[in-house]
Amino acid sequence: MVSAVVSTGRVTVASFFGVSHGRDRGARGRPPPDGTCAYAGLRTRGTVGVVITRIRGYALPGGEYADLYADGDRWTTDPVPGATLVGEGWLVPGLVDAHTHPGAAAPGQPMDAELLREQLHQHVDAGVTLIRSPGLPGEPPPWFGEDPDVPRARHAGPWLAQHGQFFDGWGRRAAHDELPALAAAQAARTGWAKIIADWRVGDSAVPVDVLRAVVREVHAAGGRVAVHSQHPEGGAAAVAAGVDSLEHGMCLDSDLLARMAAQGTALTPTLSTITASLGRREKEPDSPARTWYLSGARVHGALTAAAAEAGVRVLAGTDSLPHGGIVAEIRALLAAGVQPHDALAAASWSARAYLGLGGLEPGAPADAVVYDRDPRAEPDQLADPAAVVLRGRCVRRRG
């Protein structure tokens, strides 16, 4: 079992239609009795109470042996007497969930700060130290992405959609001529903007010239554009516009993969969530929506594997409840035929680099997950990390 060290509130395991179960995390800064990172009486440097964390082992992606110390929130190879060895084995840069929407119990519901923290704790339990939220149910609280017990974060603020599309209660609707300025303003604030390019079967997709204008204005503001698409027209328009990341990408024409690779458009396939719905959709009565979903979801794994083979940067993202499902997404990538090294990269060093963070090298942010054995060769290791280090602090440790 993996347990919490620095945390608040409760961990809740829930689904849209399930029953919630929780366990007390205890007061902030007070470790629970099981599986703690026990720091009592250890040497500190600088600020009183700051413990120097040490990890050592074979550091991915290269596999070279490394002995790393967390000097504050940065890795160093300079030895620190009295540092605490919290994990030894195979070292992976902190995991990344590049597509998650924490803070609400169901689509359309408002931001709930307490629930937000609980769901972020679920991510940390799985080894996630960085998330990207391409769309949030509301303005996040100031501690989002900052407090020591929650992952670092990148986000795109509210979803931007055409009138009559997307979930009621979430995002902002705008006319085509309003989208570029709205997206640029959001990206100037948070670094990202998210456009819903298509929605239901039969809905019109955002035209390619509008998406091009969005990309142009957002890039001029120093930001990046993520686009939701699950239909051929929206995906084709997004690729033609040169967006920075395509979210889901279901029903995408595989002939577009080479262009995505060449121009640097990433794909976040949210594969585990899309394929998990297949069984339910197959039991539905025949309808255009059922036909659309089955035709796209049944080949989505093959499309994802082809994207990786074509050189497209694939990002692991869950888009699911309960949160903390990054291991399921890595397993889905593996099942689809993505090579083990690439599947783990999509949830670790490649995703971190894409979002502007380094890995396990001196000067990089001090995030890591430690496993007993190489998780590329033994994927079951992913569900049982020996330790999780976030911002230089051991926040989870196997009991």
TIBATOR-277785 format. One record per residue (C-alpha): x, y, z. Coordinates in steps of 0.02 Angstrom, whole numbers, plus 50000, padded with zeros to 5 digits. Example, Ala and Ser with C-alpha at 12.3 -4.5 7.8 and 13.67 -1.06 7.14 Angstrom:
506154977550390
506844994750357
***
This chain:
500005000050000
500585017749964
500215030150100
500195048850123
501485059350214
501035077550185
499195079350150
497495085650202
495705079950191
495225062650131
495655051449985
494045046949896
493895033249767
492355037149664
491565036049495
490125045349414
488945031249458
489845022449601
489975023649789
491345033849870
492505026349997
493825036150091
495195035250219
495785049050333
497395057450281
497665065850448
498185083550487
499325092450366
501135087850392
500695073550510
501095056650431
499855042450450
500475027150544
500705016150390
502075017750260
502755034750309
504305043850252
504965045350430
506055060850445
506175063050632
507885068650692
508695069950520
509925083050464
509215098450378
510015111750270
509535130050258
507775132150325
507405123150487
506355107650454
506865105250272
507545087650252
508775082850115
508045068450015
509185055949928
508775042949794
509945031649698
509845018749562
509655017249374
508945033649309
507815033549157
507735036749015
509565032248991
509745019549130
511385026549198
511715024249383
511355040349479
511495045949660
510385061349679
510065073449821
508635085949830
509385102949869
507735111549901
506715108549744
508195104549631
509185088749602
511045088949633
512395075749627
513395084649763
513395073149916
512505079850069
513035071950235
511555065750334
510355065450186
508955052650196
508945038450070
507085036450033
507175024949883
508375014249785
508135004449624
507485011349460
507235030149456
505915037949344
505615056749326
503985061049414
502485054949315
501345066549216
499485065949180
499335077449030
497435077149018
496445078049179
495035089249240
495035088849431
493895098749543
492145092449502
491185076449536
490345076049365
490315085849201
489485102849219
489685104149406
490615118949483
492365119049554
492445111549728
494095115949812
494005101949940
493635089049806
495005096549699
496305093049833
495655075349860
495775071549674
497515078849663
498025067549807
497415052849704
498615058249568
500065059349689
499645042049758
499955035449581
501625044349565
500995059449467
501985075049509
501405085949364
499695087749282
499055097349135
497215102249144
496635107148970
495035114249042
494475116749222
492725118049298
493145134949372
494535146549427
495745136149531
496215141749707
497925149749732
498655133749804
498285123749646
499945117549577
500885125949720
500565117449887
501815104049938
500525089949941
499835092449764
500615090249592
501345104549493
500085110449365
499825118149195
498065122949145
497025131149010
495665139049114
493885136749048
493535126948890
493105137948740
491715131048630
490505135748494
488725140148543
487665124748574
489125113148606
489995105648758
489345102048934
488105114349008
488875123249156
490665121349097
491715132648988
491295147848886
490325148948722
490875161248590
490615165948409
491985161548286
492615179348275
492775180148465
493775164148490
495525170448441
495515185048564
494755174848704
496015160948680
497475173148674
496905181748834
496775164948924
498465158948861
499265175348917
498645171349093
498985152749107
500045147648958
498705137048875
497005138948792
495815124548752
494625124448604
493205111948581
493345109048394
491895096848379
490575088848490
489065078248444
488755068348286
488095080548157
488785096248242
489865107948138
491705108248181
492645124548210
493255129948036
495095128447999
495295147147967
494615150748141
495815138348219
497255145948121
496805162948191
496735155548367
498455147748347
499175163848277
498495174748418
498925162448557
500695160048495
500895178948484
500385179548668
501715166748710
500505152448742
499985135848668
498365128648601
497555112048646
496075106248541
494755093348583
494255082748435
493375066048414
492755067848235
493705067648070
493295085648021
493845093248186
495445083248190
495895087848012
495575106248047
496635105848205
498115097848116
497975109747968
497955124448089
499545118548175
498855117048351
500075112148488
499145097048553
497685086748491
496635079748633
495825062548606
496045062848417
494755049048392
494295046148210
495845055648153
496435051647976
498065042147999
498765050647843
498915066347951
500155058548074
501685062847971
501165081147967
500855081048154
502605074248184
503405086748067
502555102048143
502655096248324
500815093348360
500685081548509
499315068448530
498495064848697
497425049748653
496595046748824
496605028848765
496085019848924
494525030348944
493985028948762
494235010248752
493445007148923
491775013248854
491755000948710
490814987148800
489434998848857
489255006948687
489174990148599
487624985848701
486705001748651
485345001748518
485955005748345
486105024448313
487245036748221
488105040748386
488435022248422
489105019448247
490255034448261
490935029348431
491245011248389
492075015348224
493305027148308
493605018548475
493925001348401
495425007748304
496005021048425
497365010048496
498045006248324
498005024848283
498965028848442
500295015748406
500455022248228
500665039948295
502085034648408
502895025148264
502735040348152
503675051248277
502185060548349
502455065348531
501155055048624
500635061448796
499805050548927
498185057848992
496765049649085
495215060849070
494325049749195
493585047049367
494235041849488
495805052049467
497515044349482
497295032349335
498945035749248
499515017549267
497955011849173
498385023949032
500165017449019
499494999749014
498265004648877
499705011748775
500664995548797
499154984948749
498964995448592
500734991148538
501685006548594
503445001248643
503735000348832
505065013948831
503925025548732
502375021648836
503285026348997
504045041648913
502285047648871
501915048149057
503615054249117
505155062049037
504415065848865
502855073948941
503905083549066
505015090348928
503485095348827
502805104848977
504465113249014
505185102749155
506775092649163
507055074949220
508355067149334
509815078649304
510665091749412
509655107749420
508015099749367
506465100249480
506625086849613
505215074949563
505435056149549
504595039349567
505665024849628
505295006849581
506134990849638
506394984849458
506354992049283
504524996349248
504804995149061
505234976749078
503994973649219
502474985249198
501674978449357
502994988549450
502045004449403
500645000449524
501834998049670
503105012249682
504355011349823
504345030249845
503685046149767
504695062249780
503815078749744
504715095549754
506155087149843
505085079249979
504645060950000
502745061949997
502335043549973
503285028150028
502805009950025
502325003750198
***
